């Protein structure tokens, strides 16, 4: 969370938006490189802007609020599990929520999903307290907590915050045949609180520049457009990106729940076997399934799909695992023991995979004796501790399942603190986009800068680390954009042009043998293939690349092509651009 730079995808974009939010006068609409970015409401960027304003635009500062989000999600799920299944279940619920691979990825990433996960976790706690409250006062307090959390979640990622809690309440009312719960006034009173929070922000967007157009993108393109194709420009066709496929979430679910996938399967098996248990004893299972399965079904039929979209359903699965722990403490059966021991084997296999990854990814650690020693020591200690706890869990699985579970948790944490941290450090050199941007800034100092067909990441790093006043020529690179580029270059012949090159830098062998330390920008191998250079009257001034990372070219006007200015036509440009 705090020990790496901004990684693609998305983090450079989110960082630039938060950085601009730290100093832009109007706070209602997020800005990406100075242009309105209406995919998400601004709360995430407001919160990230606070440490940025104090400490600067470093990645660790922008992610400081993520530490708060992670703690809130863990505490909320822990309290939910404790309330429904007991004290030990509370600890297990918090631990599971913090360590599912998908929730771990969510909370360490600079994006709107981390605060959304925290908000949904609190909302589910409030929904449980309200739905099962024995009195009107407790019911009202529970539902008010839910609505307050959902209001904040909406300001992080729009109506996506409502999906899991709303579906959970409806599913519970249907399952338990408690239709009256859907008619209670306490359930709806908190909507006033939500409305006050949401419509205050909407009002400030509406009265701002292009308010109606921005609201249309926020609430039509970015909500309805996630589920189906709508009439909108290509750049606002959100259904066209991250296309869904049948069964995608079910196929990938075991990975999302790692390393506790087999334990969740054991919990589902026990839940099925005990489905005729007393109503109160089975309550945690019903709530857990209601908080996870309906959301899984809805997401499975959506037009778009990303693993991160399923993160708000993880609190329900963590609650199921917590309930299972309570049940097996009274006596595990052979399948419970097998699930625990199989998880031990998976963690030991994970340690072996880390050893292989360290040998491959960590080959660039041999540049200095100091980093060599640290790399070896930290990785070795983590692997030894992880293996020790995994073996301890194996022996304890039959007689002391609680000790076995905590041993598994410690083994997993040892893998993260030890070898995983070293892998992260090496991969971080592949993602050091700030070094490329600063190098471009030095080479283009004092000259006009043009971005040709930039993606969001390119716009973000140039905006944060180079300058905010650049000329932008949107993609794709075709005859029209080349004509635009040539006209701009002729008007300002001292201009430099930044273009993202296709592919990755270097071969695997080169990366393993000569990987650079962080901050080292590597020259790209040879001249990049840009078939439209001649037609645009440009030449390559410099190239930049990161190991196994992005490649950029800095272009300038070619003096030799100046005499061809009068001979250029869009047709000649087109023929040169697509020449084999």
C-alpha positions as CSV (number, residue, x, y, z in Angstrom):
1,X,0.0,0.0,0.0
2,X,2.7,2.5,0.9
3,X,5.9,1.0,-0.6
4,X,5.5,1.3,-4.3
5,X,4.7,3.9,-7.1
6,X,1.6,4.3,-9.1
7,X,0.9,1.2,-11.1
8,X,-1.1,0.7,-14.3
9,X,-3.9,0.2,-14.8
10,X,-5.8,3.1,-13.4
11,X,-3.6,4.3,-10.6
12,X,-1.7,7.1,-12.5
13,X,-5.1,8.4,-13.7
14,X,-6.6,8.3,-10.2
15,X,-3.4,10.0,-8.8
16,X,-3.6,12.8,-11.3
17,X,-7.3,13.4,-10.4
18,X,-6.5,13.5,-6.7
19,X,-3.5,15.7,-7.3
20,X,-5.6,18.2,-9.2
21,X,-8.4,18.0,-6.6
22,X,-5.8,19.1,-4.0
23,X,-5.5,22.5,-5.7
24,X,-8.4,23.0,-8.1
25,X,-10.9,25.7,-7.0
26,X,-14.1,23.8,-8.0
27,X,-14.4,20.5,-6.1
28,X,-17.7,19.0,-7.4
29,X,-16.3,17.6,-10.7
30,X,-13.0,15.6,-10.8
31,X,-10.6,16.7,-13.5
32,X,-8.2,14.5,-15.4
33,X,-5.4,16.6,-16.9
34,X,-7.7,19.6,-16.7
35,X,-10.8,17.9,-18.4
36,X,-13.9,16.8,-16.6
37,X,-13.8,13.2,-15.5
38,X,-17.3,12.1,-14.8
39,X,-17.0,8.4,-14.3
40,X,-17.0,8.6,-10.5
41,X,-18.2,11.0,-7.8
42,X,-15.5,12.9,-6.1
43,X,-15.3,11.7,-2.4
44,X,-12.4,9.4,-3.0
45,X,-10.4,12.2,-4.6
46,X,-11.4,14.6,-1.9
47,X,-9.9,12.3,0.7
48,X,-6.8,11.5,-1.2
49,X,-6.2,15.2,-1.9
50,X,-5.7,15.9,1.8
51,X,-2.4,14.0,2.3
52,X,-1.3,15.1,-1.2
53,X,-1.7,18.7,-0.2
54,X,0.4,18.1,3.0
55,X,3.0,15.6,1.8
56,X,3.1,16.1,-2.0
57,X,1.9,13.8,-4.9
58,X,3.9,10.8,-3.8
59,X,2.2,7.4,-4.1
60,X,2.4,6.6,-0.4
61,X,0.7,9.9,0.5
62,X,-2.1,9.4,-1.9
63,X,-2.8,5.9,-0.5
64,X,-2.8,6.9,3.1
65,X,-6.6,6.9,3.2
66,X,-6.5,3.3,1.9
67,X,-5.2,2.3,5.3
68,X,-8.3,3.8,6.9
69,X,-10.6,2.0,4.4
70,X,-8.9,-1.3,5.1
71,X,-9.4,-0.9,8.8
72,X,-13.0,0.1,8.5
73,X,-13.8,-2.9,6.3
74,X,-12.1,-5.3,8.6
75,X,-13.7,-3.9,11.8
76,X,-17.2,-3.7,10.2
77,X,-17.1,-7.3,9.0
78,X,-15.6,-8.4,12.4
79,X,-18.5,-6.7,14.3
80,X,-21.0,-8.2,11.9
81,X,-19.6,-11.7,12.4
82,X,-19.3,-11.2,16.2
83,X,-22.9,-10.0,16.4
84,X,-24.3,-13.0,14.4
85,X,-21.9,-15.9,15.3
86,X,-19.9,-15.0,18.4
87,X,-16.6,-13.6,19.5
88,X,-14.3,-16.1,17.8
89,X,-16.3,-15.7,14.6
90,X,-15.7,-11.9,14.8
91,X,-12.0,-12.3,14.7
92,X,-12.2,-14.8,11.9
93,X,-14.5,-12.6,9.8
94,X,-12.2,-9.6,10.2
95,X,-9.1,-11.7,9.2
96,X,-10.8,-13.3,6.2
97,X,-12.1,-9.9,5.0
98,X,-8.5,-8.5,5.1
99,X,-6.8,-11.4,3.4
100,X,-9.0,-12.7,0.5
101,X,-6.9,-12.0,-2.5
102,X,-9.6,-9.8,-4.1
103,X,-10.2,-7.7,-1.0
104,X,-6.4,-7.4,-0.5
105,X,-6.0,-6.1,-4.0
106,X,-8.9,-3.7,-3.6
107,X,-7.7,-2.0,-0.4
108,X,-4.1,-1.5,-1.6
109,X,-5.1,0.0,-4.9
110,X,-5.6,3.8,-5.4
111,X,-9.1,3.7,-6.8
112,X,-12.7,4.3,-5.8
113,X,-13.2,0.6,-5.0
114,X,-11.3,0.7,-1.7
115,X,-13.6,3.2,0.0
116,X,-16.6,1.6,-1.7
117,X,-15.7,-1.7,0.0
118,X,-15.4,0.0,3.4
119,X,-18.8,1.7,2.9
120,X,-20.6,-1.5,1.8
121,X,-19.1,-3.4,4.8
122,X,-20.5,-0.8,7.2
123,X,-23.8,-0.8,5.4
124,X,-24.1,-4.5,5.7
125,X,-23.5,-4.3,9.4
126,X,-26.3,-1.7,9.7
127,X,-28.6,-3.8,7.5
128,X,-28.1,-6.8,9.8
129,X,-28.7,-4.7,12.9
130,X,-31.8,-3.2,11.4
131,X,-33.3,-6.3,9.9
132,X,-32.9,-8.5,13.0
133,X,-33.4,-5.7,15.6
134,X,-35.8,-6.6,18.5
135,X,-37.0,-3.1,19.0
136,X,-37.9,0.0,17.0
137,X,-35.1,2.1,18.3
138,X,-32.4,-0.5,17.5
139,X,-34.0,-1.1,14.1
140,X,-33.9,2.7,13.3
141,X,-30.2,3.0,14.5
142,X,-29.2,0.0,12.3
143,X,-30.9,1.3,9.2
144,X,-29.6,4.8,9.8
145,X,-26.0,3.4,9.9
146,X,-26.7,1.6,6.7
147,X,-28.0,4.7,4.9
148,X,-25.1,6.9,6.2
149,X,-22.6,4.3,4.8
150,X,-24.5,4.0,1.5
151,X,-24.5,7.8,1.1
152,X,-20.7,7.9,1.5
153,X,-20.4,4.9,-0.8
154,X,-22.5,6.6,-3.4
155,X,-20.2,9.6,-3.3
156,X,-17.3,7.2,-4.0
157,X,-18.7,5.1,-6.8
158,X,-22.3,6.1,-7.5
159,X,-25.2,3.7,-7.3
160,X,-22.9,0.7,-7.3
161,X,-22.8,1.1,-3.5
162,X,-26.5,0.2,-3.2
163,X,-26.4,-3.1,-5.0
164,X,-25.2,-5.6,-2.3
165,X,-27.1,-4.2,0.7
166,X,-30.4,-3.7,-1.2
167,X,-30.3,-7.1,-2.7
168,X,-29.4,-8.6,0.6
169,X,-32.4,-7.1,2.4
170,X,-34.8,-8.2,-0.4
171,X,-33.3,-11.7,-0.5
172,X,-33.7,-12.1,3.3
173,X,-37.3,-10.9,3.2
174,X,-38.1,-13.4,0.5
175,X,-36.1,-16.3,2.1
176,X,-37.6,-15.8,5.6
177,X,-41.0,-14.7,4.3
178,X,-40.8,-11.6,6.3
179,X,-42.4,-9.3,3.8
180,X,-43.3,-6.8,6.5
181,X,-39.7,-5.9,6.8
182,X,-39.8,-4.2,3.4
183,X,-42.7,-2.0,4.6
184,X,-41.2,-0.7,7.8
185,X,-40.8,3.0,8.0
186,X,-37.5,2.7,9.8
187,X,-36.0,1.1,6.6
188,X,-36.8,4.2,4.5
189,X,-36.3,7.1,6.9
190,X,-32.6,7.1,6.3
191,X,-33.2,7.9,2.7
192,X,-33.6,11.5,3.8
193,X,-30.0,11.4,5.1
194,X,-28.8,9.8,1.8
195,X,-30.7,12.4,-0.2
196,X,-29.2,15.3,1.7
197,X,-25.7,14.0,1.1
198,X,-26.1,13.1,-2.6
199,X,-28.3,16.0,-3.8
200,X,-26.0,18.5,-2.2
201,X,-23.2,17.3,-4.4
202,X,-25.5,17.0,-7.4
203,X,-26.5,20.7,-6.9
204,X,-23.0,21.8,-7.0
205,X,-22.4,19.9,-10.2
206,X,-25.5,21.3,-11.7
207,X,-24.7,24.9,-11.0
208,X,-21.1,24.5,-12.3
209,X,-20.0,24.8,-15.9
210,X,-21.6,22.2,-18.2
211,X,-23.6,20.9,-15.2
212,X,-26.3,19.1,-17.1
213,X,-23.8,17.4,-19.5
214,X,-21.7,16.2,-16.5
215,X,-24.7,14.8,-14.7
216,X,-25.7,12.9,-17.8
217,X,-22.3,11.2,-17.9
218,X,-22.4,10.5,-14.2
219,X,-25.9,9.0,-14.1
220,X,-26.7,7.8,-17.6
221,X,-23.5,6.8,-19.4
222,X,-21.7,5.5,-16.3
223,X,-24.6,3.6,-14.8
224,X,-26.9,2.4,-17.5
225,X,-23.9,2.3,-19.9
226,X,-22.2,-0.3,-17.7
227,X,-25.0,-2.8,-18.4
228,X,-25.9,-2.2,-22.0
229,X,-24.8,-0.2,-25.0
230,X,-26.4,3.3,-25.2
231,X,-26.4,6.1,-27.7
232,X,-23.2,8.0,-26.8
233,X,-19.8,8.9,-28.2
234,X,-17.2,6.1,-28.4
235,X,-15.3,7.5,-25.4
236,X,-18.4,7.2,-23.3
237,X,-19.4,3.7,-24.3
238,X,-18.5,2.0,-21.1
239,X,-20.2,-1.2,-22.1
240,X,-17.6,-1.6,-24.8
241,X,-14.7,-2.0,-22.3
242,X,-14.1,-5.0,-20.0
243,X,-16.6,-7.1,-21.8
244,X,-18.3,-9.8,-19.8
245,X,-18.5,-13.4,-20.7
246,X,-20.8,-16.3,-19.5
247,X,-19.6,-17.7,-16.2
248,X,-16.6,-15.3,-15.9
249,X,-17.2,-14.6,-12.2
250,X,-17.8,-18.2,-11.3
251,X,-14.7,-19.4,-13.1
252,X,-12.5,-16.8,-11.5
253,X,-14.2,-16.9,-8.0
254,X,-11.7,-19.5,-6.6
255,X,-8.9,-17.0,-7.4
256,X,-10.7,-14.1,-5.8
257,X,-11.2,-16.1,-2.6
258,X,-7.6,-17.4,-2.4
259,X,-6.0,-18.5,-0.2
260,X,-9.2,-19.5,1.6
261,X,-11.1,-21.0,-1.3
262,X,-11.1,-24.5,0.0
263,X,-12.3,-23.3,3.4
264,X,-15.1,-21.5,1.8
265,X,-16.1,-24.7,-0.1
266,X,-16.1,-26.6,3.2
267,X,-18.2,-23.8,4.7
268,X,-20.7,-24.1,1.9
269,X,-20.8,-27.9,2.3
270,X,-21.5,-27.6,6.0
271,X,-24.1,-24.9,5.4
272,X,-26.0,-27.2,3.0
273,X,-25.8,-30.1,5.5
274,X,-27.2,-27.9,8.3
275,X,-29.8,-26.1,6.2
276,X,-32.6,-27.5,8.5
277,X,-31.0,-26.1,11.6
278,X,-32.9,-23.8,14.0
279,X,-33.8,-20.4,12.6
280,X,-31.5,-18.4,14.8
281,X,-28.5,-20.8,14.5
282,X,-28.7,-20.6,10.7
283,X,-29.2,-16.8,10.6
284,X,-25.5,-16.0,9.8
285,X,-25.6,-18.3,6.8
286,X,-28.8,-16.8,5.4
287,X,-27.4,-13.3,5.7
288,X,-24.0,-14.3,4.3
289,X,-25.6,-15.9,1.2
290,X,-28.0,-13.0,0.8
291,X,-25.1,-10.6,0.8
292,X,-23.1,-12.4,-1.8
293,X,-25.1,-14.6,-4.2
294,X,-27.6,-12.1,-5.6
295,X,-24.8,-9.7,-6.4
296,X,-22.9,-12.5,-8.1
297,X,-26.0,-13.2,-10.3
298,X,-26.5,-9.5,-11.2
299,X,-22.9,-9.0,-12.1
300,X,-22.9,-12.1,-14.2
301,X,-25.5,-10.7,-16.6
302,X,-24.0,-7.2,-16.8
303,X,-22.3,-6.1,-20.1
304,X,-19.0,-5.3,-18.3
305,X,-17.0,-7.4,-15.9
306,X,-13.9,-6.8,-13.8
307,X,-12.8,-8.7,-10.8
308,X,-13.0,-5.6,-8.6
309,X,-16.7,-5.3,-9.2
310,X,-17.3,-8.3,-7.0
311,X,-15.4,-7.0,-4.1
312,X,-18.5,-5.6,-2.3
313,X,-19.8,-9.2,-2.1
314,X,-16.8,-10.4,-0.1
315,X,-18.2,-9.4,3.4
316,X,-20.9,-12.0,3.0
317,X,-18.4,-14.7,2.1
318,X,-16.2,-13.6,5.1
319,X,-19.2,-14.0,7.3
320,X,-19.9,-17.5,6.0
321,X,-16.3,-18.5,6.8
322,X,-16.7,-17.0,10.3
323,X,-19.9,-19.0,10.9
324,X,-18.1,-22.2,9.7
325,X,-15.3,-21.6,12.3
326,X,-17.9,-21.4,15.0
327,X,-19.4,-24.7,13.9
328,X,-16.2,-26.7,13.5
329,X,-15.0,-25.6,17.0
330,X,-17.8,-27.9,18.2
331,X,-16.3,-30.8,16.3
332,X,-14.9,-30.8,12.7
333,X,-15.7,-33.7,10.4
334,X,-13.1,-35.2,8.0
335,X,-14.0,-32.9,5.2
336,X,-13.3,-29.8,7.4
337,X,-9.9,-31.3,8.3
338,X,-9.2,-32.1,4.7
339,X,-10.0,-28.5,3.7
340,X,-7.6,-27.1,6.4
341,X,-4.8,-29.5,5.4
342,X,-5.3,-28.9,1.7
343,X,-5.0,-25.2,2.4
344,X,-1.7,-25.9,4.1
345,X,-0.6,-27.6,0.9
346,X,-1.7,-24.7,-1.2
347,X,0.3,-22.3,1.0
348,X,3.4,-24.5,0.7
349,X,2.9,-24.6,-3.1
350,X,2.5,-20.8,-2.9
351,X,5.9,-20.6,-1.2
352,X,7.4,-22.7,-4.0
353,X,5.9,-20.4,-6.6
354,X,7.4,-17.4,-4.8
355,X,10.8,-19.1,-4.8
356,X,10.5,-19.5,-8.6
357,X,9.2,-15.9,-8.9
358,X,12.1,-14.6,-6.8
359,X,14.6,-16.4,-9.1
360,X,13.0,-14.9,-12.2
361,X,11.7,-11.4,-11.2
362,X,14.4,-10.8,-8.6
363,X,17.4,-11.4,-10.9
364,X,17.9,-7.6,-11.1
365,X,18.6,-7.6,-7.3
366,X,22.2,-8.6,-7.9
367,X,23.3,-5.0,-8.8
368,X,24.7,-4.2,-5.4
369,X,25.7,-6.3,-2.4
370,X,23.4,-4.4,-0.1
371,X,20.3,-5.1,-2.1
372,X,21.5,-8.6,-2.7
373,X,21.7,-9.3,1.0
374,X,18.4,-7.6,1.9
375,X,16.6,-9.5,-0.9
376,X,18.0,-12.8,0.2
377,X,17.4,-12.3,3.9
378,X,13.8,-10.9,3.7
379,X,12.7,-13.5,1.2
380,X,14.3,-16.4,3.1
381,X,13.0,-15.5,6.5
382,X,9.5,-15.0,5.1
383,X,9.6,-18.4,3.3
384,X,10.9,-20.2,6.3
385,X,8.3,-18.7,8.7
386,X,5.5,-19.3,6.2
387,X,6.5,-23.0,5.8
388,X,6.8,-23.4,9.6
389,X,3.3,-22.1,10.2
390,X,1.8,-24.1,7.3
391,X,3.3,-27.3,8.8
392,X,2.1,-26.4,12.2
393,X,-1.4,-25.9,10.8
394,X,-1.2,-29.4,9.2
395,X,-0.5,-31.1,12.6
396,X,-3.1,-29.0,14.4
397,X,-5.9,-29.5,11.9
398,X,-7.4,-32.6,13.5
399,X,-7.2,-31.7,17.2
400,X,-7.1,-27.9,17.4
401,X,-8.9,-26.3,14.4
402,X,-8.7,-22.8,15.8
403,X,-4.9,-23.0,16.2
404,X,-4.7,-24.5,12.7
405,X,-6.6,-21.5,11.2
406,X,-4.5,-18.9,12.9
407,X,-1.4,-20.7,11.8
408,X,-2.6,-20.6,8.2
409,X,-3.3,-16.9,8.6
410,X,0.3,-16.3,9.9
411,X,1.7,-18.4,7.1
412,X,-0.1,-16.2,4.5
413,X,1.0,-13.0,6.2
414,X,4.6,-14.2,6.3
415,X,4.5,-14.8,2.5
416,X,3.2,-11.2,2.0
417,X,5.7,-9.6,4.3
418,X,8.6,-11.7,3.1
419,X,8.9,-12.8,-0.6
420,X,5.9,-10.9,-1.8
421,X,7.4,-7.6,-0.7
422,X,10.5,-8.3,-2.6
423,X,8.6,-9.3,-5.8
424,X,6.7,-6.0,-5.4
425,X,9.9,-4.1,-5.2
426,X,11.2,-5.6,-8.4
427,X,8.0,-5.1,-10.3
428,X,7.9,-1.5,-9.1
429,X,10.9,-0.8,-11.4
430,X,8.7,-1.9,-14.4
431,X,6.0,0.7,-13.3
432,X,8.2,3.7,-12.6
433,X,6.3,6.0,-15.0
434,X,7.3,9.1,-13.0
435,X,10.9,8.6,-14.1
436,X,9.9,8.6,-17.8
437,X,7.8,11.7,-17.3
438,X,10.5,13.6,-15.6
439,X,13.0,12.6,-18.3
440,X,10.6,13.9,-20.9
441,X,10.2,17.1,-18.9
442,X,14.0,17.6,-18.9
443,X,14.4,16.9,-22.6
444,X,11.5,19.1,-23.6
445,X,12.2,21.9,-21.2
446,X,11.2,25.3,-22.6
447,X,9.6,23.8,-25.7
448,X,5.9,23.4,-26.6
449,X,4.7,19.8,-25.9
450,X,2.1,17.9,-28.0
451,X,0.5,14.6,-26.8
452,X,-0.4,12.4,-29.8
453,X,-3.3,9.9,-29.2
454,X,-2.5,9.7,-25.5
455,X,-4.3,7.2,-23.2
456,X,-5.4,8.2,-19.7
457,X,-2.1,7.1,-18.1
458,X,0.0,9.2,-20.5
459,X,-2.1,12.3,-19.9
460,X,-1.9,11.7,-16.2
461,X,1.9,11.3,-15.8
462,X,2.6,14.3,-18.2
463,X,0.1,16.4,-16.2
464,X,1.6,15.5,-12.8
465,X,5.3,15.4,-13.5
466,X,5.9,17.5,-16.7
467,X,3.5,20.4,-17.2
468,X,-0.2,21.1,-17.3
469,X,-0.2,23.2,-20.5
470,X,0.1,20.8,-23.4
471,X,-1.6,20.4,-26.8
472,X,-3.7,17.3,-27.1
473,X,-4.4,15.4,-30.3
474,X,-6.9,12.7,-29.6
475,X,-6.6,9.2,-31.1
476,X,-6.7,7.1,-33.0
477,X,-3.7,7.8,-35.1
478,X,-5.1,8.2,-38.6
479,X,-5.0,10.6,-41.5
480,X,-7.0,13.2,-39.7
481,X,-4.9,13.2,-36.5
482,X,-1.7,13.2,-38.6
483,X,-3.0,16.2,-40.5
484,X,-3.8,17.9,-37.2
485,X,-0.3,17.1,-35.9
486,X,1.4,18.4,-38.9
487,X,-0.5,21.7,-38.7
488,X,0.5,22.1,-35.1
489,X,4.1,21.3,-35.8
490,X,4.3,23.7,-38.6
491,X,2.7,26.5,-36.4
492,X,5.3,25.7,-33.7
493,X,8.3,24.1,-35.2
494,X,10.1,23.9,-31.9
495,X,7.5,21.6,-30.5
496,X,8.2,18.1,-29.1
497,X,5.6,15.3,-29.6
498,X,5.1,12.5,-27.1
499,X,3.7,9.3,-28.4
500,X,3.2,5.9,-26.6
501,X,4.9,3.1,-28.5
502,X,3.3,-0.4,-28.8
503,X,4.7,-3.4,-27.0
504,X,7.0,-3.8,-24.0
505,X,10.6,-2.9,-23.6
506,X,13.3,-5.6,-23.9
507,X,13.3,-9.3,-23.9
508,X,12.9,-11.5,-20.8
509,X,16.5,-12.5,-20.9
510,X,17.6,-8.9,-21.0
511,X,15.4,-8.0,-18.2
512,X,16.6,-10.8,-16.0
513,X,20.3,-10.0,-16.6
514,X,20.3,-6.3,-16.7
515,X,17.2,-5.1,-14.8
516,X,17.7,-1.5,-13.6
517,X,17.3,0.0,-10.2
518,X,14.2,2.1,-9.6
519,X,14.2,5.4,-11.4
520,X,16.4,4.2,-14.3
521,X,14.8,4.9,-17.7
522,X,16.2,2.5,-20.3
523,X,16.7,3.5,-24.0
524,X,14.4,1.6,-26.3
525,X,16.0,-1.0,-28.6
526,X,16.5,0.5,-32.1
527,X,14.2,3.0,-33.8
528,X,10.5,2.5,-33.1
529,X,8.4,1.6,-36.1
530,X,6.1,4.6,-36.7
531,X,5.2,4.4,-40.4
532,X,3.6,7.8,-40.4
533,X,6.7,9.7,-39.3
534,X,7.8,10.7,-42.8
535,X,4.4,11.8,-43.8
536,X,4.1,14.0,-40.7
537,X,7.6,15.5,-41.3
538,X,8.9,14.3,-37.9
539,X,11.8,12.3,-36.6
540,X,12.6,10.5,-33.3
541,X,14.5,12.7,-30.9
542,X,14.6,10.3,-28.1
543,X,13.0,7.1,-26.8
544,X,12.3,6.0,-23.3
545,X,11.4,2.6,-21.8
546,X,11.0,0.7,-18.6
547,X,12.1,-2.9,-18.2
548,X,9.1,-5.0,-19.2
549,X,7.2,-1.7,-19.2
550,X,5.9,1.1,-21.3
551,X,7.8,2.6,-24.2
552,X,7.6,6.2,-25.3
553,X,9.1,8.3,-28.1
554,X,9.8,12.0,-28.1
555,X,9.4,13.3,-31.7
556,X,10.6,16.6,-33.2
557,X,10.2,18.3,-36.6
558,X,12.6,16.9,-39.2
559,X,14.3,19.8,-41.0
560,X,14.9,17.6,-44.1
561,X,11.1,17.3,-44.6
562,X,10.5,21.0,-44.5
563,X,10.8,21.2,-48.3
564,X,8.0,18.6,-48.6
565,X,5.4,20.8,-46.8
566,X,3.7,21.8,-50.0
567,X,3.6,18.2,-51.3
568,X,1.9,16.6,-48.4
569,X,-1.8,15.5,-48.7
570,X,-4.0,13.4,-46.4
571,X,-4.0,10.7,-49.1
572,X,-0.2,10.5,-49.1
573,X,-0.2,10.3,-45.3
574,X,-2.7,7.5,-45.4
575,X,-0.6,5.5,-47.8
576,X,2.5,5.9,-45.7
577,X,0.8,5.1,-42.4
578,X,-0.5,1.7,-43.4
579,X,2.5,0.6,-45.6
580,X,3.7,-2.8,-44.7
